[in-house]
Amino acid sequence: MSSFRMFRSVAAVTTAAVVSTLLVATPSHADEEQLSASESSELALDTAAALDAGLTESFSFTESGEGYLAAESGVAVRDTEVLMGKDYPDISLPVETGEGIATDDGTVVFSDAAPGLDVIVEAGDDGLGRILTVAQEEYSPSTEHRYSYELDLPTGAILEQSDQGTVFILAPTTPVVDDQPVNLSEVLPEADVEVAPVEEVAGEGIATEEELAGDFDVAEGWQVLGAYQTAWSADANGTVLPTHYELDGNTITQVVDTTGAQFPVVSDPIPLVAVGLLAAARALLPLVLRSSARALATQTIRAGVRPTIKGGYTSFSRFKADIAGSTPKNNQWHHIVEQSNITKRKWDARWIHNRNNLVSIPKEVHQKCVNSWMAKKNVRNFGINSGSKTMRQTVHSLSFSKQHEIGIALLKHCGVKF
């Protein structure tokens, strides 16, 4: 194991200085020893740290529901996709075989994702994640290694690359509505309702559109939604390797020149997205929903609570009788974890008809946004990927706490304030 280790994080210095201090011992060649999942993860994280490219904060993945791994920050891995937080595009991994496993480092590793290739997923904060690859020489018969990643971009969005290698996600300034059976058009404002402009995403580590674009010329009629920083790659001796992106539709391919490289080679093909994407989609919600949809609850609601009979009722009617007169006009009581779980999952009714699971929200929000999303298929949001199933069918297969967490996220997306 020690022959594969890099030194831990170094101070921010020049690349040349980093390279000169990376390894004391020469690692074993790929033909002599293969890396385990834990070794691949540690090597990838140590390489990033040594190049001053480590994340400022990371979160561990744990088993959550049927076959998917999730981190508290909103990043999840399901099958061969990384499901980012609600503001970022999901990413399909270059995985041919196998499934991801959680390691002691807190990452998810796909060992032998392709012959000679391991893929590591690390969860950052605020729904951001990053992907690293660890490649052996046999991954490619040539010195050119290629790793392709398909992005689930918002409708109408495109990828463009600057001369400096940064890949920008651009979208038309007039949003394009996806033509699905249930979509955002059902919660669009009336023609005479003024829609507030998209609020600029702010916060530490989040770039403004101007900072992102730099010298990149954004054509009229387009806006910057996000950006992927230039890629990096380094071999086992710490030598930084030439690498660049190639674009094909919504697919980013990292190309690495491994001429003269000492294997294994670690690459960071998808650095962090810099600006939230779905802020533009949320702006489509009617102004009234986003400005005045405040939840009324009989106690403080925290996302992802555990099931409990404390504060629960044996029936919904008993709950409503107990709080009679406290429901605002034009509001409806909403079960965050839905009532059908009582019969389908045989859960105690007191879990569902519980003060920590019931909020009063505007009828319009309940019917036009919440119910529309729950009935929608192919939902790739809120940490799930429903595929051919509806969001409701997918959510109902999860634990109570996970359903509660997703339910709160959906309400917030629909403009509900807690």
C-alpha positions as CSV (number, residue, x, y, z in Angstrom):
1,M,0.0,0.0,0.0
2,S,2.7,2.5,0.9
3,S,4.3,2.3,-2.5
4,F,1.1,4.0,-3.9
5,R,0.8,6.8,-1.4
6,M,1.3,10.5,-2.2
7,F,2.2,13.0,0.4
8,R,-0.8,14.7,2.1
9,S,-1.8,18.3,1.3
10,V,1.0,20.7,0.7
11,A,1.0,24.5,0.9
12,A,-0.1,26.4,-2.2
13,V,3.1,26.5,-4.2
14,T,4.1,26.3,-7.8
15,T,3.4,23.1,-9.8
16,A,7.1,22.5,-10.2
17,A,7.7,22.6,-6.4
18,V,4.8,20.2,-5.9
19,V,6.1,17.7,-8.5
20,S,9.6,17.7,-6.8
21,T,8.1,16.7,-3.5
22,L,5.4,14.2,-4.4
23,L,6.9,10.8,-4.1
24,V,10.0,9.3,-2.4
25,A,9.4,5.8,-3.5
26,T,8.6,4.7,-7.1
27,P,5.2,3.0,-7.1
28,S,4.8,-0.6,-8.4
29,H,4.0,-0.9,-12.0
30,A,0.4,-1.8,-13.0
31,D,1.4,-5.2,-14.3
32,E,2.9,-6.1,-10.9
33,E,0.0,-5.0,-8.6
34,Q,-3.5,-3.7,-9.0
35,L,-4.9,-1.1,-6.8
36,S,-7.8,-2.0,-4.5
37,A,-10.8,0.4,-4.3
38,S,-9.5,1.9,-1.1
39,E,-6.0,2.4,-2.6
40,S,-7.4,4.0,-5.7
41,S,-9.5,6.4,-3.6
42,E,-6.5,7.3,-1.4
43,L,-4.2,7.8,-4.3
44,A,-6.7,10.1,-6.1
45,L,-7.4,12.2,-3.0
46,D,-3.7,12.5,-2.1
47,T,-2.8,13.5,-5.7
48,A,-5.5,16.2,-5.7
49,A,-4.3,17.5,-2.3
50,A,-0.6,17.5,-3.3
51,L,-1.6,19.6,-6.4
52,D,-3.6,22.0,-4.1
53,A,-6.7,20.8,-5.8
54,G,-8.4,19.1,-2.9
55,L,-12.0,20.0,-1.8
56,T,-12.3,22.4,1.1
57,E,-15.0,20.1,2.6
58,S,-16.1,16.6,1.7
59,F,-19.0,14.4,2.8
60,S,-19.1,10.6,3.1
61,F,-21.4,8.5,1.0
62,T,-23.6,5.9,2.7
63,E,-26.2,3.4,1.5
64,S,-29.5,5.1,1.0
65,G,-32.5,3.1,-0.4
66,E,-32.3,0.5,-3.1
67,G,-28.9,0.5,-4.7
68,Y,-27.9,4.1,-4.4
69,L,-25.4,5.9,-2.3
70,A,-26.0,9.4,-1.0
71,A,-24.1,12.1,0.9
72,E,-25.7,14.6,3.2
73,S,-24.6,17.5,1.0
74,G,-27.1,16.4,-1.7
75,V,-24.8,14.4,-4.0
76,A,-25.8,10.8,-4.8
77,V,-24.6,7.9,-7.0
78,R,-27.1,5.7,-8.6
79,D,-26.1,3.0,-11.1
80,T,-23.4,4.7,-13.2
81,E,-24.6,8.3,-12.7
82,V,-23.7,11.0,-10.3
83,L,-26.8,12.9,-9.2
84,M,-25.7,16.3,-8.2
85,G,-27.7,18.7,-6.0
86,K,-30.8,20.4,-7.4
87,D,-28.8,23.3,-8.9
88,Y,-26.3,21.2,-10.9
89,P,-26.4,18.8,-13.9
90,D,-26.2,15.0,-13.3
91,I,-23.3,13.2,-14.9
92,S,-23.0,9.8,-16.5
93,L,-19.7,8.0,-15.7
94,P,-17.4,6.1,-18.1
95,V,-18.3,2.9,-16.4
96,E,-18.6,-0.3,-18.5
97,T,-19.0,-2.9,-15.7
98,G,-19.4,-3.1,-11.9
99,E,-21.1,-1.0,-9.3
100,G,-19.9,1.7,-7.0
101,I,-18.9,0.9,-3.4
102,A,-18.4,3.2,-0.5
103,T,-14.8,3.4,0.9
104,D,-13.4,4.3,4.3
105,D,-12.4,7.7,2.7
106,G,-16.1,8.4,2.2
107,T,-15.9,8.3,-1.6
108,V,-17.6,5.9,-4.0
109,V,-15.2,3.9,-6.2
110,F,-16.0,1.9,-9.4
111,S,-13.2,-0.6,-9.5
112,D,-12.4,-1.8,-13.0
113,A,-15.0,0.6,-14.4
114,A,-13.3,-0.3,-17.7
115,P,-10.2,-2.5,-18.1
116,G,-7.4,-0.7,-16.3
117,L,-9.6,2.2,-15.1
118,D,-11.1,3.1,-11.6
119,V,-13.5,6.0,-11.2
120,I,-13.8,7.8,-7.9
121,V,-16.7,10.1,-6.9
122,E,-16.2,12.6,-4.1
123,A,-19.0,14.7,-2.6
124,G,-18.3,18.3,-1.8
125,D,-20.6,20.7,0.0
126,D,-23.9,22.3,-1.2
127,G,-24.7,19.6,-3.7
128,L,-21.4,19.8,-5.6
129,G,-19.3,16.8,-6.5
130,R,-16.3,15.9,-8.4
131,I,-15.0,12.8,-10.3
132,L,-11.4,11.5,-10.5
133,T,-10.0,8.6,-12.5
134,V,-7.1,6.3,-11.8
135,A,-5.8,4.7,-15.0
136,Q,-3.3,2.0,-15.6
137,E,-1.3,1.7,-18.8
138,E,-3.5,-1.0,-20.2
139,Y,-6.5,1.2,-20.2
140,S,-5.5,2.4,-23.7
141,P,-3.4,0.8,-26.4
142,S,-2.1,4.2,-27.2
143,T,-0.6,7.0,-25.1
144,E,-3.8,9.0,-25.5
145,H,-6.3,8.3,-22.7
146,R,-9.9,9.5,-23.2
147,Y,-12.7,9.6,-20.6
148,S,-16.2,10.7,-21.6
149,Y,-18.9,12.2,-19.4
150,E,-22.5,12.9,-20.6
151,L,-24.2,15.8,-18.8
152,D,-27.9,16.1,-18.2
153,L,-28.2,19.7,-19.2
154,P,-31.3,21.9,-18.9
155,T,-33.5,22.1,-22.0
156,G,-31.9,24.4,-24.5
157,A,-28.5,24.6,-22.8
158,I,-25.3,24.0,-24.7
159,L,-21.6,23.6,-24.0
160,E,-18.9,26.1,-25.2
161,Q,-15.2,26.1,-24.6
162,S,-12.9,29.1,-24.1
163,D,-9.4,29.4,-25.4
164,Q,-8.2,28.8,-21.9
165,G,-9.9,25.4,-21.7
166,T,-12.8,26.3,-19.4
167,V,-16.1,24.7,-20.5
168,F,-19.1,27.0,-20.1
169,I,-22.8,26.0,-19.9
170,L,-24.8,28.5,-21.8
171,A,-28.6,28.8,-22.0
172,P,-30.9,31.1,-23.9
173,T,-32.0,34.1,-22.0
174,T,-35.6,33.1,-22.8
175,P,-36.1,29.8,-21.1
176,V,-37.1,26.8,-23.2
177,V,-39.7,24.6,-21.6
178,D,-39.2,20.8,-21.9
179,D,-42.1,19.1,-23.7
180,Q,-42.9,16.4,-21.2
181,P,-46.3,15.1,-20.0
182,V,-45.8,16.9,-16.7
183,N,-43.4,19.8,-16.8
184,L,-42.8,23.3,-15.6
185,S,-45.4,24.7,-18.0
186,E,-48.0,23.6,-15.5
187,V,-46.7,26.1,-13.0
188,L,-45.8,28.9,-15.3
189,P,-47.2,32.4,-14.5
190,E,-50.1,33.8,-16.4
191,A,-49.2,36.1,-19.2
192,D,-50.1,39.2,-17.1
193,V,-48.1,38.1,-14.1
194,E,-44.7,39.7,-13.7
195,V,-41.9,37.2,-13.1
196,A,-39.0,38.4,-11.0
197,P,-35.5,38.0,-12.6
198,V,-33.3,35.1,-11.6
199,E,-31.5,35.8,-8.4
200,E,-27.7,35.6,-8.7
201,V,-26.3,32.7,-6.8
202,A,-24.0,34.0,-4.0
203,G,-21.8,32.5,-1.4
204,E,-18.3,31.5,-0.7
205,G,-16.6,29.7,-3.6
206,I,-19.3,30.7,-6.0
207,A,-18.3,32.8,-8.9
208,T,-20.4,35.5,-10.5
209,E,-21.2,35.3,-14.2
210,E,-18.7,38.0,-15.0
211,E,-15.9,36.3,-13.0
212,L,-16.7,33.0,-14.8
213,A,-16.8,34.4,-18.3
214,G,-13.6,36.4,-18.1
215,D,-12.5,37.1,-21.6
216,F,-15.0,34.6,-23.0
217,D,-17.4,36.3,-25.3
218,V,-21.0,35.3,-24.4
219,A,-23.1,35.8,-27.5
220,E,-26.2,38.0,-27.3
221,G,-29.3,36.1,-26.3
222,W,-27.3,33.6,-24.1
223,Q,-26.4,33.5,-20.4
224,V,-23.7,31.7,-18.4
225,L,-25.3,29.1,-16.2
226,G,-22.2,27.3,-15.0
227,A,-18.6,26.4,-15.9
228,Y,-16.2,23.5,-15.6
229,Q,-12.6,24.6,-14.8
230,T,-9.7,23.4,-16.8
231,A,-8.8,19.7,-16.2
232,W,-5.6,18.4,-14.7
233,S,-3.8,15.1,-14.8
234,A,-0.7,13.8,-13.0
235,D,1.3,10.5,-13.1
236,A,2.6,8.5,-10.2
237,N,5.8,10.5,-10.0
238,G,3.8,13.8,-9.7
239,T,4.6,14.9,-13.3
240,V,1.7,17.0,-14.6
241,L,0.5,15.7,-17.9
242,P,-0.9,17.5,-20.9
243,T,-4.7,17.3,-20.9
244,H,-7.7,19.1,-22.5
245,Y,-11.4,18.8,-23.1
246,E,-13.2,17.9,-26.3
247,L,-16.9,18.6,-26.6
248,D,-19.6,16.6,-28.5
249,G,-23.1,17.8,-27.9
250,N,-23.7,17.4,-24.1
251,T,-20.7,15.1,-23.7
252,I,-17.3,16.3,-22.3
253,T,-14.3,14.1,-23.0
254,Q,-11.1,14.6,-21.2
255,V,-8.0,13.7,-23.3
256,V,-4.8,13.0,-21.5
257,D,-1.4,12.5,-23.2
258,T,0.4,9.8,-21.1
259,T,3.6,9.8,-23.2
260,G,6.5,8.9,-20.8
261,A,4.1,8.7,-17.8
262,Q,4.7,6.5,-14.8
263,F,1.4,4.7,-14.0
264,P,-1.1,4.8,-12.4
265,V,-2.2,8.2,-13.7
266,V,-4.8,10.3,-11.8
267,S,-7.0,12.8,-13.6
268,D,-9.7,15.3,-12.6
269,P,-12.0,15.5,-15.6
270,I,-15.0,17.2,-14.0
271,P,-14.0,19.9,-11.5
272,L,-16.7,21.7,-9.7
273,V,-19.6,23.5,-11.4
274,A,-19.3,27.1,-10.5
275,V,-22.9,28.4,-10.7
276,G,-26.2,26.8,-10.0
277,L,-28.1,25.8,-13.1
278,L,-31.7,25.4,-12.1
279,A,-32.0,28.9,-10.7
280,A,-33.3,29.8,-14.2
281,A,-35.9,27.0,-14.0
282,R,-37.1,28.1,-10.5
283,A,-37.6,31.6,-11.9
284,L,-40.4,30.2,-14.1
285,L,-42.5,29.6,-11.0
286,P,-45.3,32.2,-10.5
287,L,-44.3,35.2,-8.4
288,V,-47.1,34.5,-6.0
289,L,-45.8,31.0,-5.3
290,R,-42.2,32.1,-4.7
291,S,-43.0,35.2,-2.6
292,S,-45.9,34.2,-0.4
293,A,-45.9,30.4,-0.1
294,R,-45.0,30.1,3.6
295,A,-45.6,26.7,5.3
296,L,-47.8,26.6,8.4
297,A,-46.8,23.9,10.8
298,T,-47.8,23.0,14.3
299,Q,-44.1,22.5,15.2
300,T,-40.7,23.2,13.7
301,I,-40.0,20.9,10.7
302,R,-36.5,19.6,10.0
303,A,-35.7,17.7,6.9
304,G,-35.1,13.9,7.1
305,V,-36.6,13.2,10.6
306,R,-36.8,9.7,11.8
307,P,-40.2,8.1,12.1
308,T,-41.8,8.4,15.5
309,I,-45.3,7.9,17.1
310,K,-44.7,10.9,19.4
311,G,-46.9,13.8,18.2
312,G,-48.7,11.4,15.9
313,Y,-52.4,10.7,15.3
314,T,-54.2,7.4,14.3
315,S,-56.0,9.2,11.5
316,F,-55.8,12.4,9.5
317,S,-59.3,13.4,10.7
318,R,-58.1,13.3,14.3
319,F,-55.2,15.6,13.4
320,K,-57.5,18.1,11.7
321,A,-60.0,18.0,14.5
322,D,-57.2,18.8,17.0
323,I,-56.0,21.8,15.0
324,A,-59.4,23.0,13.9
325,G,-59.4,26.7,12.9
326,S,-55.7,27.0,12.3
327,T,-55.7,26.3,8.5
328,P,-55.4,29.5,6.5
329,K,-57.9,30.2,3.8
330,N,-57.0,28.6,0.4
331,N,-54.4,26.4,2.1
332,Q,-54.3,22.6,2.3
333,W,-52.6,20.3,4.7
334,H,-49.8,18.3,3.0
335,H,-48.2,15.1,4.1
336,I,-44.5,15.4,3.4
337,V,-44.2,11.6,3.5
338,E,-47.4,10.6,1.7
339,Q,-50.4,8.8,3.3
340,S,-50.3,5.9,0.8
341,N,-47.2,4.5,2.7
342,I,-49.6,3.4,5.5
343,T,-51.2,0.8,3.3
344,K,-48.3,0.1,0.8
345,R,-45.5,-0.1,3.4
346,K,-47.6,-1.1,6.4
347,W,-46.2,1.9,8.3
348,D,-47.7,3.1,11.6
349,A,-50.3,5.8,10.8
350,R,-48.9,7.8,13.6
351,W,-45.7,8.2,11.7
352,I,-47.6,9.8,8.8
353,H,-50.3,11.8,10.5
354,N,-47.6,13.4,12.6
355,R,-46.9,17.0,13.5
356,N,-43.4,16.6,12.0
357,N,-44.8,15.4,8.7
358,L,-47.7,17.8,8.1
359,V,-47.5,21.3,6.8
360,S,-50.2,23.7,5.5
361,I,-49.3,25.2,2.1
362,P,-51.3,27.1,-0.5
363,K,-53.7,24.9,-2.5
364,E,-52.2,26.2,-5.8
365,V,-48.7,25.2,-4.7
366,H,-49.9,21.8,-3.6
367,Q,-51.8,20.9,-6.8
368,K,-49.8,22.6,-9.5
369,C,-46.3,22.1,-8.3
370,V,-45.9,19.4,-5.7
371,N,-48.4,17.0,-7.2
372,S,-47.2,17.6,-10.7
373,W,-43.6,16.8,-9.8
374,M,-44.7,13.6,-7.9
375,A,-46.6,12.4,-11.0
376,K,-43.7,13.2,-13.4
377,K,-41.5,10.4,-14.9
378,N,-37.8,10.8,-15.7
379,V,-37.2,13.0,-12.7
380,R,-33.5,13.7,-12.2
381,N,-33.6,16.0,-9.3
382,F,-33.8,16.1,-5.5
383,G,-31.1,13.3,-5.4
384,I,-33.1,10.7,-7.3
385,N,-33.3,9.4,-10.9
386,S,-36.8,8.0,-11.4
387,G,-36.3,6.7,-14.9
388,S,-39.5,5.2,-16.4
389,K,-41.2,5.4,-13.0
390,T,-42.9,8.4,-11.6
391,M,-41.2,10.4,-8.9
392,R,-43.9,9.2,-6.5
393,Q,-43.2,5.5,-7.3
394,T,-39.4,6.0,-6.8
395,V,-39.7,8.0,-3.6
396,H,-42.1,5.4,-2.0
397,S,-39.4,2.7,-2.3
398,L,-37.1,4.7,0.1
399,S,-36.9,4.9,3.8
400,F,-39.2,7.3,5.8
401,S,-36.3,9.7,6.6
402,K,-35.2,9.8,2.9
403,Q,-38.8,10.4,1.8
404,H,-39.1,13.2,4.3
405,E,-35.8,14.8,3.1
406,I,-36.9,14.6,-0.5
407,G,-40.3,16.0,0.3
408,I,-38.8,19.0,2.1
409,A,-36.5,19.6,-0.9
410,L,-39.5,19.5,-3.3
411,L,-41.5,21.9,-1.2
412,K,-38.6,24.4,-1.2
413,H,-38.2,24.0,-4.9
414,C,-41.8,24.9,-5.3
415,G,-41.2,28.1,-3.3
416,V,-42.4,27.0,0.1
417,K,-40.6,28.8,3.0
418,F,-40.1,27.2,6.3
